[in-house]
Amino acid sequence: MSESPWELRLELVTTSRRTWGFVTLFRARDGEALSLDVNILTQDFRTSLSNALERACSKLEAAQQDKRADQGPRSHKLAAGSMAD
């Protein structure tokens, strides 16, 4: 009898206990044995992925704030310059 495909859903929680949602891993096909310690996925991988997601989102948020700050003064200067013309 062949093994059934499986699904593993992990909650993404950072070391600072911030929750980022869930990641789901699927094994869609039966195949050769999968030599994997599930503890690595449920502990180390989950925490590392959560922390990486938090860092990436923080950098994206900072970049968006910088972009908004850069655009604000330019828009104001353009509007002021076009009014003078």
DRENMARFI-523891 format. One record per atom (N, C-alpha, C, O): residue number from 1; residue in three letters; atom name; x, y, z. Coordinates in steps of 0.05 Angstrom, whole numbers, always signed. Example, Ala and Ser with C-alpha at 12.3 -4.5 7.8 and 13.67 -1.06 7.14 Angstrom:
// residues 2
SITE pos code site     xx     yy     zz
SITE   1  Ala    N   +264   -114   +156
SITE   1  Ala   CA   +246    -90   +156
SITE   1  Ala    C   +264    -66   +156
SITE   1  Ala    O   +285    -66   +169
SITE   2  Ser    N   +257    -45   +142
SITE   2  Ser   CA   +273    -21   +143
SITE   2  Ser    C   +258     +1   +157
SITE   2  Ser    O   +268    +23   +161
END
This chain:
// residues 85
SITE pos code site     xx     yy     zz
SITE   1  Met    N    +17    -24     +0
SITE   1  Met   CA     +0     +0     +0
SITE   1  Met    C    +18    +25     +0
SITE   1  Met    O    +36    +27    +16
SITE   2  Ser    N    +12    +44    -18
SITE   2  Ser   CA    +28    +68    -19
SITE   2  Ser    C    +19    +89     +1
SITE   2  Ser    O     -4    +88    +11
SITE   3  Glu    N    +38   +106     +9
SITE   3  Glu   CA    +31   +127    +28
SITE   3  Glu    C    +14   +149    +15
SITE   3  Glu    O    +16   +154     -9
SITE   4  Ser    N     -2   +161    +31
SITE   4  Ser   CA    -19   +183    +21
SITE   4  Ser    C     -4   +209    +22
SITE   4  Ser    O    +13   +213    +39
SITE   5  Pro    N    -10   +227     +3
SITE   5  Pro   CA     +2   +254     +5
SITE   5  Pro    C     -6   +267    +31
SITE   5  Pro    O    -26   +260    +43
SITE   6  Trp    N     +9   +287    +39
SITE   6  Trp   CA     +3   +300    +65
SITE   6  Trp    C     +5   +330    +63
SITE   6  Trp    O    +16   +341    +43
SITE   7  Glu    N     -4   +343    +84
SITE   7  Glu   CA     -4   +373    +86
SITE   7  Glu    C     +4   +379   +114
SITE   7  Glu    O     -5   +367   +133
SITE   8  Leu    N    +22   +399   +117
SITE   8  Leu   CA    +31   +408   +143
SITE   8  Leu    C    +27   +438   +145
SITE   8  Leu    O    +39   +453   +129
SITE   9  Arg    N    +11   +448   +163
SITE   9  Arg   CA     +5   +476   +166
SITE   9  Arg    C    +19   +486   +192
SITE   9  Arg    O    +15   +475   +213
SITE  10  Leu    N    +36   +507   +188
SITE  10  Leu   CA    +51   +517   +211
SITE  10  Leu    C    +44   +547   +215
SITE  10  Leu    O    +43   +562   +196
SITE  11  Glu    N    +39   +554   +240
SITE  11  Glu   CA    +34   +582   +247
SITE  11  Glu    C    +62   +596   +247
SITE  11  Glu    O    +81   +585   +259
SITE  12  Leu    N    +63   +619   +235
SITE  12  Leu   CA    +88   +634   +234
SITE  12  Leu    C    +89   +653   +258
SITE  12  Leu    O    +73   +673   +259
SITE  13  Val    N   +107   +648   +276
SITE  13  Val   CA   +110   +664   +301
SITE  13  Val    C   +139   +670   +304
SITE  13  Val    O   +156   +652   +304
SITE  14  Thr    N   +146   +696   +308
SITE  14  Thr   CA   +173   +704   +311
SITE  14  Thr    C   +183   +699   +339
SITE  14  Thr    O   +168   +691   +356
SITE  15  Thr    N   +209   +703   +343
SITE  15  Thr   CA   +220   +699   +370
SITE  15  Thr    C   +209   +719   +389
SITE  15  Thr    O   +209   +715   +413
SITE  16  Ser    N   +200   +742   +379
SITE  16  Ser   CA   +187   +762   +396
SITE  16  Ser    C   +157   +757   +400
SITE  16  Ser    O   +143   +774   +410
SITE  17  Arg    N   +148   +734   +391
SITE  17  Arg   CA   +120   +724   +394
SITE  17  Arg    C   +100   +739   +376
SITE  17  Arg    O    +76   +738   +381
SITE  18  Arg    N   +109   +752   +355
SITE  18  Arg   CA    +91   +765   +336
SITE  18  Arg    C    +82   +744   +315
SITE  18  Arg    O    +98   +729   +304
SITE  19  Thr    N    +56   +743   +311
SITE  19  Thr   CA    +45   +723   +292
SITE  19  Thr    C    +41   +736   +265
SITE  19  Thr    O    +31   +758   +262
SITE  20  Trp    N    +50   +721   +244
SITE  20  Trp   CA    +49   +730   +216
SITE  20  Trp    C    +30   +714   +199
SITE  20  Trp    O    +29   +719   +175
SITE  21  Gly    N    +16   +696   +210
SITE  21  Gly   CA     -3   +680   +194
SITE  21  Gly    C     +7   +651   +194
SITE  21  Gly    O    +17   +640   +213
SITE  22  Phe    N     +2   +638   +171
SITE  22  Phe   CA     +8   +609   +168
SITE  22  Phe    C    +23   +604   +142
SITE  22  Phe    O    +20   +619   +123
SITE  23  Val    N    +38   +583   +142
SITE  23  Val   CA    +50   +572   +118
SITE  23  Val    C    +42   +543   +116
SITE  23  Val    O    +42   +528   +137
SITE  24  Thr    N    +34   +534    +93
SITE  24  Thr   CA    +26   +506    +89
SITE  24  Thr    C    +44   +492    +70
SITE  24  Thr    O    +49   +502    +48
SITE  25  Leu    N    +54   +470    +78
SITE  25  Leu   CA    +72   +453    +61
SITE  25  Leu    C    +56   +429    +52
SITE  25  Leu    O    +43   +415    +68
SITE  26  Phe    N    +58   +423    +26
SITE  26  Phe   CA    +43   +400    +15
SITE  26  Phe    C    +63   +380     +4
SITE  26  Phe    O    +84   +387     -7
SITE  27  Arg    N    +56   +356     +7
SITE  27  Arg   CA    +70   +335     -8
SITE  27  Arg    C    +48   +323    -26
SITE  27  Arg    O    +32   +307    -17
SITE  28  Ala    N    +48   +330    -51
SITE  28  Ala   CA    +25   +324    -68
SITE  28  Ala    C    +27   +297    -81
SITE  28  Ala    O     +6   +286    -89
SITE  29  Arg    N    +50   +284    -82
SITE  29  Arg   CA    +52   +258    -95
SITE  29  Arg    C    +65   +238    -76
SITE  29  Arg    O    +82   +244    -60
SITE  30  Asp    N    +57   +214    -80
SITE  30  Asp   CA    +70   +192    -67
SITE  30  Asp    C    +97   +189    -80
SITE  30  Asp    O   +101   +195   -104
SITE  31  Gly    N   +116   +180    -66
SITE  31  Gly   CA   +142   +176    -78
SITE  31  Gly    C   +160   +162    -58
SITE  31  Gly    O   +152   +147    -40
SITE  32  Glu    N   +185   +166    -63
SITE  32  Glu   CA   +205   +154    -45
SITE  32  Glu    C   +202   +166    -17
SITE  32  Glu    O   +190   +187    -13
SITE  33  Ala    N   +213   +152     +2
SITE  33  Ala   CA   +212   +161    +30
SITE  33  Ala    C   +225   +188    +32
SITE  33  Ala    O   +244   +195    +19
SITE  34  Leu    N   +213   +204    +49
SITE  34  Leu   CA   +223   +231    +54
SITE  34  Leu    C   +237   +231    +81
SITE  34  Leu    O   +224   +230   +102
SITE  35  Ser    N   +263   +233    +81
SITE  35  Ser   CA   +278   +233   +105
SITE  35  Ser    C   +280   +261   +116
SITE  35  Ser    O   +296   +277   +107
SITE  36  Leu    N   +263   +267   +135
SITE  36  Leu   CA   +261   +294   +146
SITE  36  Leu    C   +252   +293   +175
SITE  36  Leu    O   +233   +280   +181
SITE  37  Asp    N   +267   +308   +191
SITE  37  Asp   CA   +259   +310   +219
SITE  37  Asp    C   +238   +332   +221
SITE  37  Asp    O   +244   +355   +217
SITE  38  Val    N   +214   +325   +228
SITE  38  Val   CA   +192   +344   +229
SITE  38  Val    C   +197   +366   +250
SITE  38  Val    O   +187   +388   +248
SITE  39  Asn    N   +213   +360   +270
SITE  39  Asn   CA   +220   +380   +290
SITE  39  Asn    C   +235   +403   +278
SITE  39  Asn    O   +232   +426   +288
SITE  40  Ile    N   +250   +398   +257
SITE  40  Ile   CA   +265   +420   +244
SITE  40  Ile    C   +244   +439   +232
SITE  40  Ile    O   +248   +464   +233
SITE  41  Leu    N   +224   +428   +219
SITE  41  Leu   CA   +203   +445   +207
SITE  41  Leu    C   +187   +460   +228
SITE  41  Leu    O   +181   +484   +225
SITE  42  Thr    N   +179   +446   +249
SITE  42  Thr   CA   +161   +458   +268
SITE  42  Thr    C   +175   +477   +288
SITE  42  Thr    O   +161   +493   +301
SITE  43  Gln    N   +201   +476   +289
SITE  43  Gln   CA   +215   +494   +307
SITE  43  Gln    C   +234   +513   +292
SITE  43  Gln    O   +227   +536   +288
SITE  44  Asp    N   +256   +503   +283
SITE  44  Asp   CA   +277   +520   +271
SITE  44  Asp    C   +267   +534   +246
SITE  44  Asp    O   +270   +558   +243
SITE  45  Phe    N   +257   +519   +227
SITE  45  Phe   CA   +248   +530   +201
SITE  45  Phe    C   +226   +550   +206
SITE  45  Phe    O   +226   +572   +194
SITE  46  Arg    N   +206   +543   +221
SITE  46  Arg   CA   +183   +560   +226
SITE  46  Arg    C   +192   +587   +238
SITE  46  Arg    O   +183   +608   +229
SITE  47  Thr    N   +209   +586   +258
SITE  47  Thr   CA   +218   +610   +271
SITE  47  Thr    C   +236   +627   +252
SITE  47  Thr    O   +234   +651   +251
SITE  48  Ser    N   +254   +613   +238
SITE  48  Ser   CA   +271   +628   +219
SITE  48  Ser    C   +255   +641   +197
SITE  48  Ser    O   +261   +664   +189
SITE  49  Leu    N   +235   +627   +186
SITE  49  Leu   CA   +218   +639   +165
SITE  49  Leu    C   +202   +662   +176
SITE  49  Leu    O   +199   +683   +163
SITE  50  Ser    N   +192   +659   +200
SITE  50  Ser   CA   +177   +681   +213
SITE  50  Ser    C   +194   +706   +217
SITE  50  Ser    O   +185   +728   +211
SITE  51  Asn    N   +218   +702   +227
SITE  51  Asn   CA   +236   +725   +232
SITE  51  Asn    C   +245   +738   +205
SITE  51  Asn    O   +247   +762   +204
SITE  52  Ala    N   +250   +721   +185
SITE  52  Ala   CA   +257   +732   +159
SITE  52  Ala    C   +234   +748   +147
SITE  52  Ala    O   +238   +769   +135
SITE  53  Leu    N   +210   +738   +150
SITE  53  Leu   CA   +186   +753   +140
SITE  53  Leu    C   +183   +779   +154
SITE  53  Leu    O   +176   +799   +142
SITE  54  Glu    N   +188   +780   +180
SITE  54  Glu   CA   +186   +804   +196
SITE  54  Glu    C   +207   +825   +186
SITE  54  Glu    O   +201   +848   +183
SITE  55  Arg    N   +232   +815   +182
SITE  55  Arg   CA   +253   +833   +172
SITE  55  Arg    C   +246   +844   +145
SITE  55  Arg    O   +250   +868   +139
SITE  56  Ala    N   +237   +827   +127
SITE  56  Ala   CA   +231   +835   +100
SITE  56  Ala    C   +208   +856    +99
SITE  56  Ala    O   +210   +876    +85
SITE  57  Cys    N   +187   +851   +115
SITE  57  Cys   CA   +165   +870   +116
SITE  57  Cys    C   +173   +896   +128
SITE  57  Cys    O   +164   +917   +120
SITE  58  Ser    N   +191   +896   +148
SITE  58  Ser   CA   +200   +920   +160
SITE  58  Ser    C   +216   +937   +140
SITE  58  Ser    O   +213   +961   +139
SITE  59  Lys    N   +233   +923   +124
SITE  59  Lys   CA   +248   +937   +103
SITE  59  Lys    C   +230   +949    +82
SITE  59  Lys    O   +235   +971    +72
SITE  60  Leu    N   +210   +933    +73
SITE  60  Leu   CA   +191   +943    +53
SITE  60  Leu    C   +176   +967    +64
SITE  60  Leu    O   +172   +987    +49
SITE  61  Glu    N   +167   +966    +89
SITE  61  Glu   CA   +152   +988   +101
SITE  61  Glu    C   +170  +1013   +102
SITE  61  Glu    O   +161  +1035    +96
SITE  62  Ala    N   +195  +1010   +110
SITE  62  Ala   CA   +213  +1032   +112
SITE  62  Ala    C   +218  +1044    +84
SITE  62  Ala    O   +220  +1069    +81
SITE  63  Ala    N   +221  +1027    +64
SITE  63  Ala   CA   +226  +1037    +37
SITE  63  Ala    C   +201  +1052    +27
SITE  63  Ala    O   +204  +1073    +13
SITE  64  Gln    N   +177  +1043    +33
SITE  64  Gln   CA   +153  +1057    +25
SITE  64  Gln    C   +151  +1084    +39
SITE  64  Gln    O   +143  +1104    +27
SITE  65  Gln    N   +158  +1085    +64
SITE  65  Gln   CA   +158  +1111    +79
SITE  65  Gln    C   +178  +1130    +67
SITE  65  Gln    O   +173  +1154    +64
SITE  66  Asp    N   +202  +1120    +60
SITE  66  Asp   CA   +222  +1137    +47
SITE  66  Asp    C   +212  +1147    +20
SITE  66  Asp    O   +217  +1171    +13
SITE  67  Lys    N   +199  +1130     +5
SITE  67  Lys   CA   +189  +1138    -21
SITE  67  Lys    C   +168  +1159    -18
SITE  67  Lys    O   +167  +1179    -33
SITE  68  Arg    N   +150  +1156     +2
SITE  68  Arg   CA   +129  +1176     +6
SITE  68  Arg    C   +142  +1202    +15
SITE  68  Arg    O   +133  +1224     +7
SITE  69  Ala    N   +162  +1201    +32
SITE  69  Ala   CA   +176  +1225    +41
SITE  69  Ala    C   +190  +1240    +18
SITE  69  Ala    O   +189  +1264    +17
SITE  70  Asp    N   +202  +1224     +0
SITE  70  Asp   CA   +215  +1236    -24
SITE  70  Asp    C   +195  +1248    -43
SITE  70  Asp    O   +200  +1269    -54
SITE  71  Gln    N   +172  +1236    -46
SITE  71  Gln   CA   +152  +1246    -65
SITE  71  Gln    C   +137  +1270    -54
SITE  71  Gln    O   +130  +1288    -70
SITE  72  Gly    N   +133  +1271    -29
SITE  72  Gly   CA   +118  +1293    -17
SITE  72  Gly    C   +130  +1320    -23
SITE  72  Gly    O   +117  +1337    -35
SITE  73  Pro    N   +155  +1325    -16
SITE  73  Pro   CA   +168  +1351    -21
SITE  73  Pro    C   +170  +1358    -51
SITE  73  Pro    O   +166  +1381    -59
SITE  74  Arg    N   +175  +1338    -68
SITE  74  Arg   CA   +177  +1342    -97
SITE  74  Arg    C   +150  +1351   -108
SITE  74  Arg    O   +148  +1370   -124
SITE  75  Ser    N   +129  +1338    -99
SITE  75  Ser   CA   +102  +1346   -109
SITE  75  Ser    C    +96  +1374   -101
SITE  75  Ser    O    +85  +1389   -116
SITE  76  His    N   +104  +1381    -77
SITE  76  His   CA    +98  +1408    -67
SITE  76  His    C   +115  +1428    -83
SITE  76  His    O   +105  +1450    -90
SITE  77  Lys    N   +140  +1422    -88
SITE  77  Lys   CA   +157  +1440   -103
SITE  77  Lys    C   +147  +1443   -132
SITE  77  Lys    O   +146  +1465   -143
SITE  78  Leu    N   +138  +1421   -144
SITE  78  Leu   CA   +128  +1423   -171
SITE  78  Leu    C   +102  +1440   -172
SITE  78  Leu    O    +98  +1456   -190
SITE  79  Ala    N    +86  +1436   -152
SITE  79  Ala   CA    +61  +1452   -152
SITE  79  Ala    C    +67  +1481   -147
SITE  79  Ala    O    +55  +1498   -160
SITE  80  Ala    N    +86  +1487   -130
SITE  80  Ala   CA    +94  +1515   -125
SITE  80  Ala    C   +107  +1526   -150
SITE  80  Ala    O   +102  +1549   -157
SITE  81  Gly    N   +124  +1511   -164
SITE  81  Gly   CA   +137  +1521   -188
SITE  81  Gly    C   +118  +1525   -210
SITE  81  Gly    O   +120  +1545   -225
SITE  82  Ser    N    +98  +1508   -213
SITE  82  Ser   CA    +80  +1512   -235
SITE  82  Ser    C    +61  +1535   -230
SITE  82  Ser    O    +50  +1547   -249
SITE  83  Met    N    +56  +1541   -205
SITE  83  Met   CA    +39  +1564   -198
SITE  83  Met    C    +54  +1591   -205
SITE  83  Met    O    +41  +1610   -212
SITE  84  Ala    N    +80  +1590   -202
SITE  84  Ala   CA    +96  +1614   -207
SITE  84  Ala    C    +98  +1620   -237
SITE  84  Ala    O   +101  +1643   -245
SITE  85  Asp    N    +97  +1600   -253
SITE  85  Asp   CA   +100  +1603   -282
SITE  85  Asp    C    +76  +1615   -294
SITE  85  Asp    O    +74  +1620   -318
END
